């Protein structure tokens, strides 16, 4: 398994990161343990979770994912083998069960979230602690067309960084990261950190896949020049790029079959573009999911590609994508589809 430097730190993370958001909802603890063992056996040393997981978030399953990971650490005594990433939630609909829904990136909520995550994860530190999404109103989760709200009240970024700095100094966090951020937000966090001597973001976890390459427009340059690389999530666009949903199919127990709320990758233009990518993969004798993952992993601004699965067979296939080299001819075909239908599911 190839490893890459995490920002400007001394940590080397695997090019594939084990995603966990199905654990506690679509996957049992026993199944999650099997996934962890398989991933570790293939050289993965990077695991990503969040206080909000599993997804979709529900009061009944809140924080089950972190508990499962903590139980693994305790049972296997291998915490030091892993680079552990988690996230603090921000304000949003459907998560009123998290700290009464009044979520801010201020001292009260960051400290409360961090301490609770540490307890569930049964560890004394989190290697990468990320702001799951901005507190302010801006473009994320597929929102286009920035609309400025002059009276938007959000925690000053200075306060957020100061609190995170305190947690780093206390030894509870090693490094900080961003998620679902914009170019302005990323650069502002970096600017403040360098000016005040606060922790510098080492990564940004945003969506990136063949159907959503919007990261390339403004953030790719930031990621490379500022050494704040992308942790790419949804590299298979909720499984759409695997081909299993072709011709309107809805396989039993598949995510889009179970949860109608996930409509981000289901609009007509996305379905049409997806079919073209699946067809190109098959024309070149490749598994569509492996091609889509290999495309993400090879990008120079990507630090790690977050893969997730609900079965061991899916996970094994995703792991095998690491060895796949995409030909120039195939890359040209991918670019032709992208130019004809750019970012149909931002």
BAKEKOL-333608 format. One line per 4 residues: number of its first residue (from 1); their letters; for each residue x, y, z of N, C-alpha, C. Coordinates in steps of 0.1 Angstrom, whole numbers, plus 5000, padded with zeros to 4 digits. Each point is the difference from the previous one (the first is absolute). Layout:
N
NUM	A	X:Y:Z:X:Y:Z:X:Y:Z ~ ... .
# end
This chain:
346
1	XXXX	5008:4988:5000:4992:5012:5000:5009:5012:5000 ~ 4998:5009:4990:5007:5013:5000:4996:5009:5011 ~ 5010:5007:5006:4997:5010:5010:5004:5014:4995 ~ 4994:5010:5006:5002:5014:4997:5001:5008:5012 .
5	XXXX	5007:5011:5000:5002:5009:5011:4987:5007:5003 ~ 4996:5001:5012:4988:5007:5004:5004:5015:5003 ~ 4997:5008:4990:5003:5014:5001:5015:5002:5002 ~ 5003:5009:5010:5014:5002:5003:5005:4993:5013 .
9	XXXX	4992:4989:5003:5003:4993:5013:5010:4989:4997 ~ 5003:4992:5010:5009:4989:4999:4993:4987:4998 ~ 4987:5001:4998:4991:4988:4998:4999:4996:4986 ~ 5002:4987:4997:4997:4994:4987:4988:4992:5000 .
13	XXXX	4990:5004:4992:4987:4993:5000:4999:4992:4987 ~ 4993:4989:5001:4997:4991:4988:4992:5008:4990 ~ 5003:4997:4987:4993:5007:4989:4985:4997:5000 ~ 4997:4989:5006:4985:4997:5002:4998:5001:5015 .
17	XXXX	4989:5006:5004:4995:5002:5013:4987:4992:5003 ~ 4999:4994:5011:4988:4992:5003:4989:5009:5005 ~ 4990:5001:4992:4988:5007:5004:4991:4992:5008 ~ 4992:5006:5009:4992:4992:5010:4986:5004:5002 .
21	XXXX	4994:5008:4991:4987:5007:5003:4988:4990:5000 ~ 5003:4987:4995:4989:4991:5000:5000:4991:5013 ~ 5010:5001:5008:5001:4991:5012:4990:5005:5011 ~ 4992:4990:5004:4990:5004:5010:4986:5002:4993 .
25	XXXX	5000:5001:4987:4987:5001:4993:4999:4989:4990 ~ 5008:5000:4989:5000:4989:4990:5009:4988:5004 ~ 5009:5003:5009:5010:4990:5004:4999:4998:5015 ~ 5001:4987:5005:5001:4997:5014:5015:5002:5004 .
29	XXXX	5002:5000:5014:5013:5000:5005:5009:4989:4995 ~ 4994:4988:4999:5008:4989:4995:5004:5002:4986 ~ 4991:5005:4991:5004:5003:4986:5010:5011:5000 ~ 4999:5010:5008:5010:5011:5000:5014:4994:5004 .
33	XXXX	5000:4992:5010:5013:4994:5004:5006:4992:4989 ~ 4992:4993:4992:5006:4993:4988:5005:5009:4990 ~ 4994:5012:4998:5005:5010:4991:5013:5005:5004 ~ 5001:5003:5013:5012:5006:5006:5012:4990:4998 .
37	XXXX	4997:4988:5003:5011:4990:4999:5004:4998:4985 ~ 4991:5000:4991:5003:4999:4986:5008:5012:4995 ~ 4996:5012:5004:5007:5012:4995:5014:5000:5006 ~ 5001:4997:5013:5013:5000:5006:5010:4990:4994 .
41	XXXX	4994:4989:4996:5008:4990:4993:5006:5004:4987 ~ 4993:5010:4994:5004:5005:4987:5009:5013:5001 ~ 5003:5003:5012:5009:5012:5003:4994:5013:5002 ~ 4986:5000:5002:4994:5013:5004:5003:5003:5015 .
45	XXXX	5004:5012:5002:5003:5005:5014:4992:5012:5004 ~ 4990:5004:4991:4993:5012:5002:4985:4997:5000 ~ 4993:5004:5011:4986:4998:5002:4993:5013:5003 ~ 4988:5002:4993:4993:5013:5002:4986:4997:5005 .
49	XXXX	4996:5008:5010:4987:4999:5005:4995:5014:5004 ~ 4989:5001:5008:4995:5013:5004:4990:4998:5011 ~ 4998:5010:5008:4990:4998:5011:4986:4998:4995 ~ 4997:5005:4988:4987:4999:4994:4997:4986:4995 .
53	XXXX	5010:4992:4997:4998:4987:4994:4993:4990:5009 ~ 4992:4991:4994:4999:4997:4986:4990:5009:4993 ~ 5000:4999:4987:4992:5008:4991:4990:4990:4993 ~ 4987:5004:4999:4994:5013:5005:5000:5001:5015 .
57	XXXX	5001:5012:5005:5001:5002:5015:4986:4998:5006 ~ 5000:4992:5011:4987:4998:5007:5003:5000:5015 ~ 4991:5005:5009:5003:4999:5014:5003:4986:5005 ~ 4994:4990:4994:5001:4986:5004:5014:4995:4998 .
61	XXXX	5007:5005:4990:5013:4995:4996:5011:5010:5002 ~ 4997:5011:5006:5010:5011:5002:5013:4995:5006 ~ 5011:5003:4993:5014:4997:5005:5003:4985:5001 ~ 4992:4991:4994:5002:4986:5000:5014:4997:4993 .
65	XXXX	5003:5007:4989:5012:4997:4993:5012:5002:5008 ~ 5001:5011:5008:5012:5002:5008:5001:4990:5011 ~ 4988:4995:5005:5001:4990:5010:5005:4987:4995 ~ 4996:4997:4988:5005:4987:4993:5015:5001:4999 .
69	XXXX	5006:5011:4995:5014:5002:4999:5007:4999:5013 ~ 4994:5006:5010:5006:4999:5013:5001:4986:5006 ~ 4989:4993:4997:5000:4986:5004:5011:4992:4993 ~ 5002:5003:4987:5011:4993:4993:5013:5003:5007 .
73	XXXX	5003:5012:5002:5013:5004:5006:5002:4993:5014 ~ 4990:4999:5008:5001:4993:5013:5002:4985:4998 ~ 4992:4994:4991:5001:4986:4998:5013:4996:4993 ~ 5006:5008:4992:5012:4996:4992:5013:5007:5004 .
77	XXXX	4998:5010:5009:5012:5007:5006:5010:5005:4989 ~ 4994:5006:4989:5009:5004:4989:4997:5015:4997 ~ 4996:5008:5010:4998:5014:4997:5011:5007:4994 ~ 5013:4996:5004:5011:5007:4994:5003:4996:4986 .
81	XXXX	4993:4991:4994:5002:4996:4986:4992:5009:4991 ~ 4991:5008:5006:4991:5007:4991:5002:5015:5001 ~ 4998:5007:4989:4998:5015:5000:4985:5002:5000 ~ 4995:5005:5011:4985:5001:5002:4995:5014:4998 .
85	XXXX	4990:5001:4991:4994:5013:4997:4985:5000:5005 ~ 4996:5011:5006:4986:5001:5003:4996:5015:4997 ~ 4987:5003:5003:4995:5013:4996:4990:5005:5010 ~ 4999:5013:5002:4990:5007:5008:4989:5005:4991 .
89	XXXX	4987:4998:5003:4989:5004:4992:4998:5015:5001 ~ 4994:5005:4989:4995:5014:5001:4985:5001:4999 ~ 4994:5012:4999:4986:5001:5000:4994:4994:4988 ~ 4988:4995:5001:4993:4994:4988:4987:4994:5004 .
93	XXXX	4992:4997:4990:4987:4993:5002:5002:4985:5002 ~ 4991:4995:5008:5000:4985:5002:5010:4996:5011 ~ 5007:5009:5007:5010:4995:5010:4997:5007:5013 ~ 4987:5003:5003:4997:5006:5013:5003:4992:5012 .
97	XXXX	5003:4987:4998:5003:4991:5011:5015:5002:5004 ~ 5008:5007:4993:5014:5003:5003:5000:5013:5008 ~ 5004:4999:5013:5001:5012:5008:4988:5010:4998 ~ 4988:4994:4999:4988:5008:4999:4999:5008:4987 .
101	XXXX	5008:4996:4990:5000:5007:4987:5005:5014:4999 ~ 5004:5006:5011:5006:5013:5000:5015:5000:4998 ~ 5004:4995:4989:5014:4996:4998:5008:5012:4994 ~ 5011:5003:5008:5009:5011:4996:5014:4995:5000 .
105	XXXX	5009:5006:4993:5014:4997:5001:5007:5009:5010 ~ 4994:5000:5012:5005:5008:5011:5006:4991:5010 ~ 5005:5006:5011:5007:4993:5011:4990:4989:5006 ~ 4988:5004:5003:4990:4991:5006:4998:4987:4992 .
109	XXXX	4998:5002:4987:4996:4988:4992:5012:4992:4996 ~ 5011:5007:4996:5012:4993:4996:5005:4991:5012 ~ 5001:5006:5011:5006:4992:5012:4990:4989:5003 ~ 4987:5003:5000:4990:4989:5004:5001:4989:4989 .
113	XXXX	5000:5003:4988:5001:4990:4989:5013:4992:5001 ~ 5011:5007:5001:5013:4993:5001:5001:4990:5011 ~ 4996:5005:5012:5001:4991:5012:4991:4988:4999 ~ 4988:5002:4994:4991:4989:4998:5005:4990:4990 .
117	XXXX	5006:5005:4989:5006:4991:4990:5012:4992:5006 ~ 5008:5007:5007:5011:4993:5007:4996:4988:5008 ~ 4989:5003:5008:4995:4989:5009:4994:4989:4991 ~ 4993:5003:4990:4994:4989:4992:5011:4992:4992 .
121	XXXX	5010:5008:4995:5011:4993:4993:5010:4993:5009 ~ 4998:5002:5013:5009:4993:5010:5014:5003:4997 ~ 5003:5013:4998:5014:5004:4997:5002:5013:5007 ~ 5013:5004:5001:5003:5013:5007:5003:5011:4990 .
125	XXXX	5000:4996:4987:5003:5011:4990:4993:4996:4987 ~ 4997:5010:4992:4996:4999:4986:5010:5006:4991 ~ 5005:4993:4991:5011:5004:4991:4996:5012:4991 ~ 4988:4999:4995:4995:5011:4991:4986:5003:5004 .
129	XXXX	4998:5012:5005:4987:5004:5004:4995:5011:4990 ~ 4988:4997:4994:4996:5009:4989:4986:5007:5004 ~ 4999:5012:4994:4987:5006:5001:4991:4995:4988 ~ 4989:4993:5004:4993:4991:4990:4995:5009:4988 .
133	XXXX	4995:5012:5003:4995:5009:4990:5000:5014:5006 ~ 5001:5010:4992:5000:5014:5006:4988:5003:5008 ~ 5002:5008:5010:4988:5005:5008:4993:5011:4992 ~ 5008:5008:4992:4994:5011:4993:4992:4995:4988 .
137	XXXX	4992:5008:4994:4992:4997:4988:5009:5002:4988 ~ 5003:4989:4993:5008:5001:4988:4997:4987:4991 ~ 5008:4998:4990:4998:4990:4991:5006:4986:5004 ~ 4991:4991:5004:5005:4987:5003:4988:4990:4999 .
141	XXXX	5002:4987:5000:4990:4990:4998:4992:5003:4987 ~ 5007:5003:4990:4993:5002:4987:4994:5013:4997 ~ 5001:5010:5009:4994:5013:4998:5008:5008:4990 ~ 4994:5005:4990:5006:5009:4990:4995:5014:5001 .
145	XXXX	5007:5009:4994:4995:5014:5000:5001:5007:5014 ~ 5012:5003:5004:5002:5006:5013:4991:5013:5002 ~ 4992:5000:5011:4992:5011:5003:5004:5005:5014 ~ 5005:5012:5000:5006:5006:5012:4989:5004:5010 .
149	XXXX	5001:4996:5012:4991:5005:5011:5007:5009:5009 ~ 4997:5013:4998:5008:5011:5008:4998:4998:5015 ~ 4989:4994:5004:4997:4999:5015:5003:4985:5005 ~ 5008:4993:4992:5003:4986:5004:5009:5000:5012 .
153	XXXX	4995:4995:5011:5007:5000:5013:5007:4986:5002 ~ 5013:5000:5000:5007:4987:5002:5012:5003:5009 ~ 5005:4990:5006:5011:5001:5009:5012:5005:4992 ~ 5007:5011:5005:5012:5005:4992:5010:4988:4999 .
157	XXXX	5006:5000:4988:5010:4989:4997:5011:5001:5010 ~ 5003:5012:5005:5011:5002:5010:4997:4992:5013 ~ 4987:5001:5004:4996:4992:5012:5001:4985:4998 ~ 4996:4996:4988:5001:4986:4997:5014:4995:5001 .
161	XXXX	5009:5007:4993:5014:4996:5000:5006:5001:5014 ~ 4997:5009:5007:5006:5002:5014:4996:4988:5008 ~ 4987:4996:5000:4996:4988:5007:5007:4987:4995 ~ 5001:4999:4987:5007:4988:4995:5015:5000:5004 .
165	XXXX	5006:5012:5001:5014:5001:5005:5001:4995:5014 ~ 4990:5004:5008:5000:4996:5014:5000:4984:5001 ~ 4992:4994:4992:4999:4986:5000:5012:4993:4995 ~ 5007:5006:4990:5013:4995:4996:5010:5000:5011 .
169	XXXX	5000:5012:5006:5010:5001:5011:4997:4991:5012 ~ 4987:4996:5001:4997:4991:5011:5003:4986:4996 ~ 5003:4997:4988:5004:4987:4995:4988:4992:4996 ~ 4988:5006:4999:4988:4992:4996:4999:4999:4985 .
173	XXXX	5006:5010:4993:5000:5000:4985:5015:5001:4996 ~ 5003:4993:4989:5014:5002:4994:5000:5010:4989 ~ 4990:4999:4991:4999:5009:4989:4985:5003:4997 ~ 4998:5011:4993:4986:5004:4996:4998:5000:4985 .
177	XXXX	4988:4998:4996:4996:5000:4986:4987:5007:4998 ~ 4997:5003:4987:4987:5006:4996:4992:4990:4992 ~ 4987:5003:4998:4992:4991:4992:4988:5008:4994 ~ 4997:4996:4988:4989:5008:4993:5003:5015:5000 .
181	XXXX	5012:5003:4999:5004:5014:5000:5002:5006:4986 ~ 5000:5013:4999:5002:5008:4988:5014:5005:4999 ~ 5004:5005:4988:5013:5006:4999:5002:5012:5010 ~ 4990:5009:5002:5001:5011:5009:5003:4995:5014 .
185	XXXX	4991:4990:5005:5001:4995:5013:5013:4993:5003 ~ 5005:4992:4990:5013:4994:5002:5011:5009:5001 ~ 5001:5010:4991:5011:5010:5001:4999:5009:5012 ~ 4988:5003:5005:4998:5008:5012:5005:4992:5012 .
189	XXXX	4997:4988:5001:5005:4992:5011:5015:4999:5000 ~ 5006:4998:4988:5014:4999:4999:5007:5013:5003 ~ 4994:5011:4996:5006:5013:5002:5000:5003:5015 ~ 4989:4998:5007:4999:5002:5014:5009:4992:5008 .
193	XXXX	5002:4987:4996:5009:4991:5007:5014:5005:5000 ~ 5004:5004:4988:5014:5005:4998:5002:5013:5007 ~ 4990:5009:5000:5002:5013:5007:5000:4999:5015 ~ 4993:4990:5005:4998:4999:5015:5008:4989:5006 .
197	XXXX	5006:4992:4992:5007:4988:5006:4991:4989:5004 ~ 4988:4999:4995:4990:4990:5003:5002:4988:4991 ~ 4994:4989:5003:5001:4988:4991:4996:5003:4986 ~ 5008:4994:4991:4997:5002:4985:4993:4988:4995 .
201	XXXX	4989:5002:4993:4993:4989:4994:5009:4992:4991 ~ 5000:4987:5001:5008:4991:4993:4993:4993:4988 ~ 4987:5002:5000:4992:4993:4990:4986:5006:4998 ~ 4994:4997:4989:4986:5004:4998:4992:4989:4995 .
205	XXXX	4989:4996:5006:4992:4988:4996:4988:5005:4993 ~ 5000:4999:4987:4989:5004:4991:4996:4989:4991 ~ 4988:5001:4994:4997:4990:4990:5008:5002:4987 ~ 5004:4988:4994:5007:5001:4987:4998:4986:4994 .
209	XXXX	4995:5001:4988:4998:4988:4992:4997:5004:4985 ~ 4999:4990:4991:4998:5003:4986:4988:5008:4997 ~ 4990:5000:5009:4988:5008:4998:5000:5013:5007 ~ 5010:5003:5008:5002:5012:5007:5015:5003:5001 .
213	XXXX	5005:5008:4991:5014:5004:5000:5002:5015:5003 ~ 4990:5005:5007:5000:5014:5003:5012:5004:5009 ~ 5005:4991:5007:5012:5003:5008:5012:5005:4992 ~ 5000:4996:4987:5011:5004:4991:5000:5015:4997 .
217	XXXX	4988:5006:5001:4998:5014:4996:5008:5010:5008 ~ 4998:4999:5013:5007:5010:5009:5009:4994:5010 ~ 4997:4987:5005:5006:4995:5011:5012:4991:4997 ~ 5001:4995:4988:5012:4991:4997:5013:5008:5001 .
221	XXXX	5000:5012:4995:5012:5008:5001:5004:5003:5015 ~ 4990:5003:5008:5002:5002:5014:5006:4988:5006 ~ 4994:4988:4997:5004:4988:5006:5015:4997:4997 ~ 5004:5002:4988:5014:4998:4996:5010:5010:5006 .
225	XXXX	4997:5013:4997:5009:5011:5004:5001:5001:5015 ~ 4989:4998:5007:5000:5002:5015:5002:4986:5007 ~ 5002:4990:4993:5002:4986:5006:4989:4997:5010 ~ 4988:5002:4995:4987:4998:5007:4992:4991:4991 .
229	XXXX	5004:4987:4999:4995:4991:4990:4986:4995:5002 ~ 4994:4996:4990:4986:4995:5000:4999:4986:5006 ~ 4991:4998:5009:4995:4987:5004:4987:4998:4993 ~ 5000:4993:4989:4988:5000:4991:4989:4990:5005 .
233	XXXX	4988:5006:5002:4989:4991:5004:4990:4999:4989 ~ 4992:4990:5001:4991:4996:4990:5007:4997:4986 ~ 5011:4993:5000:5007:4998:4987:4992:4992:4990 ~ 4990:4992:5005:4991:4993:4991:4986:5006:4999 .
237	XXXX	4999:5012:5005:4987:5007:4999:4988:4991:5005 ~ 5002:4996:5013:4990:4992:5006:4997:4987:4993 ~ 5011:4995:4993:4999:4987:4993:4995:5001:4986 ~ 4996:5012:4995:4995:5002:4987:5010:4996:4990 .
241	XXXX	5013:5003:5002:5010:4997:4990:5005:4986:5000 ~ 4994:4992:5009:5003:4985:4999:4992:4993:4989 ~ 4990:5007:4995:4991:4994:4990:4989:4992:5005 ~ 4999:4998:5014:4989:4992:5005:4986:5006:4999 .
245	XXXX	5000:5013:4998:4987:5007:4998:4996:5003:4986 ~ 5007:4994:4991:4997:5002:4985:4986:4995:4997 ~ 4994:5008:4990:4987:4997:4995:4989:5000:5011 ~ 5003:5009:5010:4990:5001:5011:5000:4989:5010 .
249	XXXX	5010:4991:5000:5000:4989:5009:5002:5005:5015 ~ 4994:4994:5009:5001:5003:5014:5002:4987:5008 ~ 5013:4996:5001:5003:4987:5006:4995:5000:5015 ~ 4997:4988:5005:4996:4999:5014:5011:5004:5009 .
253	XXXX	4996:5008:5010:5009:5005:5011:5011:5010:4995 ~ 4999:5004:4988:5009:5011:4995:4996:5013:5006 ~ 5009:5009:5001:4998:5013:5007:4988:5008:4993 ~ 5000:5001:4987:4990:5008:4993:4987:4993:5000 .
257	XXXX	5000:4987:5003:4988:4992:5001:4993:5002:5014 ~ 5009:5000:5010:4995:5002:5014:4996:5014:5003 ~ 5007:5010:4995:4999:5013:5005:4997:5010:4989 ~ 4987:5004:4998:4996:5009:4989:5005:5014:5002 .
261	XXXX	5005:5003:5012:5005:5014:5002:5013:5003:4992 ~ 5007:4990:4995:5012:5002:4993:4998:5002:4986 ~ 4996:5012:4996:4997:5003:4986:5010:5008:4992 ~ 5012:5002:5007:5010:5009:4994:5005:4994:4986 .
265	XXXX	5000:4987:4999:5006:4994:4988:4989:4993:4991 ~ 4988:5005:5001:4989:4993:4993:4993:5009:4990 ~ 5005:5012:4997:4993:5009:4990:5003:4994:4986 ~ 4992:5003:4990:5001:4994:4987:5014:5002:4993 .
269	XXXX	5006:5012:5002:5013:5003:4994:5011:4991:5006 ~ 4998:4998:5013:5010:4992:5007:4999:4985:4996 ~ 4987:4995:4999:4998:4986:4996:5006:4998:4986 ~ 4998:5010:4991:5005:4998:4986:5015:5000:5000 .
273	XXXX	5006:5009:5007:5015:5001:5000:5006:4987:5007 ~ 4993:4996:5010:5005:4988:5007:5000:4988:4991 ~ 4989:4998:4992:5000:4989:4991:5011:5001:4990 ~ 5004:5011:4996:5011:5002:4990:5013:4995:5007 .
277	XXXX	5002:5004:5012:5013:4996:5007:5000:4985:5002 ~ 4989:4994:5004:4999:4986:5002:5003:4992:4987 ~ 4994:5006:4989:5002:4994:4987:5015:5000:4996 ~ 5007:5012:5002:5014:5001:4997:5008:4990:5007 .
281	XXXX	4997:4999:5013:5008:4990:5008:4999:4986:4994 ~ 4987:4996:4997:4998:4987:4995:5006:4998:4986 ~ 5001:5010:4992:5006:4999:4987:5015:4998:5001 ~ 5006:5004:5011:5014:4998:5003:5003:4988:5009 .
285	XXXX	4990:4992:5002:5001:4988:5008:5003:5002:5014 ~ 4994:5012:5006:5003:5003:5014:4987:5000:5007 ~ 5001:4997:5013:4989:5001:5009:4997:5015:5002 ~ 4987:5005:4998:4997:5014:5000:5004:5006:5014 .
289	XXXX	4997:4993:5011:5003:5006:5013:5015:5002:5002 ~ 5008:4990:4995:5015:5001:5002:5005:5011:4991 ~ 4995:5002:4988:5004:5011:4991:4997:5013:5007 ~ 4988:5002:5006:4997:5012:5006:5009:5003:5012 .
293	XXXX	5003:4990:5008:5008:5002:5011:5015:5003:4996 ~ 5005:4993:4990:5013:5002:4996:5002:5015:4994 ~ 4989:5005:4994:5001:5013:4995:5002:5010:5011 ~ 4993:4998:5011:5001:5009:5011:5014:4999:5007 .
297	XXXX	5004:4988:5003:5012:4998:5007:5013:5005:4993 ~ 4999:5001:4986:5012:5004:4993:5002:5015:4999 ~ 4990:5008:5005:5000:5014:4998:5011:5006:5010 ~ 5008:5010:4995:5012:5005:5008:4996:5008:5012 .
301	XXXX	4987:5004:5001:4995:5008:5011:4994:4991:5011 ~ 4999:4987:4997:4993:4991:5009:5010:4994:5010 ~ 4998:5001:5013:5008:4994:5010:4996:4985:5002 ~ 4987:4999:5002:4994:4986:5002:4986:5000:4994 .
305	XXXX	4996:4988:4995:4987:4998:4994:4992:4991:5010 ~ 4989:5006:5005:4992:4993:5010:4991:4990:4994 ~ 5003:4987:5002:4991:4990:4995:4991:4994:5011 ~ 4988:4997:4996:4991:4994:5009:4993:4988:4994 .
309	XXXX	4995:4991:5008:4993:4988:4994:4990:4994:5010 ~ 4991:4993:4996:4991:4993:5009:5003:4985:5000 ~ 5007:4995:4990:5004:4986:5000:5015:4998:4998 ~ 5005:4989:5005:5015:4997:4998:5003:4999:4985 .
313	XXXX	4991:4995:4992:5003:4999:4986:5002:5014:4994 ~ 4991:5009:5003:5001:5014:4996:5014:5006:5004 ~ 5003:4998:5013:5012:5006:5006:5012:4994:4993 ~ 5000:4987:4997:5012:4994:4993:5002:5006:4987 .
317	XXXX	4989:5002:4992:5000:5006:4987:5006:5014:5001 ~ 4995:5008:5010:5005:5014:5001:5015:5000:5004 ~ 5004:4991:5008:5014:4999:5003:5009:4997:4988 ~ 4995:4991:4992:5007:4996:4988:5002:5011:4990 .
321	XXXX	4992:5011:5001:5001:5011:4991:5013:5007:5001 ~ 5007:4998:5011:5013:5007:5003:5010:4996:4989 ~ 4999:4987:4995:5010:4995:4990:4996:5004:4986 ~ 4989:5006:4998:4996:5003:4986:5006:5012:4994 .
325	XXXX	5006:4999:4988:5005:5011:4993:4991:5004:4988 ~ 4997:5012:4999:4991:5004:4989:5008:5005:4988 ~ 4997:4994:4988:5007:5004:4988:4997:5014:4996 ~ 5009:5005:4991:4997:5013:4995:4988:5000:4991 .
329	XXXX	4997:4990:4993:4988:4999:4992:4988:5000:5009 ~ 5000:4993:5011:4988:5000:5009:4998:5014:5006 ~ 5011:5006:5004:4999:5013:5007:4995:5010:4990 ~ 5003:4999:4987:4995:5009:4990:4985:4998:4998 .
333	XXXX	4996:4988:5001:4985:4997:4999:4993:5005:5012 ~ 5006:5000:5012:4994:5005:5012:4998:5015:4998 ~ 5011:5007:4995:4999:5014:4999:4990:5005:4989 ~ 4998:4992:4990:4990:5003:4990:4986:5000:5006 .
337	XXXX	4997:4990:5009:4987:5000:5006:4999:5012:5010 ~ 5011:5003:5007:4999:5011:5009:4998:5013:4993 ~ 5006:5002:4989:4998:5013:4992:4986:5001:4995 ~ 4994:4988:4996:4986:5001:4995:4990:5002:5011 .
341	XXXX	5003:4995:5012:4990:5001:5011:5008:5002:5013 ~ 5006:5013:5002:5008:5002:5011:4992:5001:5013 ~ 5005:4993:5010:4995:5001:5014:4984:5000:5001 ~ 4994:4989:4995:4986:4999:5000:4994:4999:5014 .
345	XX	5008:4996:5010:4996:4998:5014:5009:5007:5010 ~ 5001:5014:4999:5009:5007:5009:4997:4999:5015 .
# end
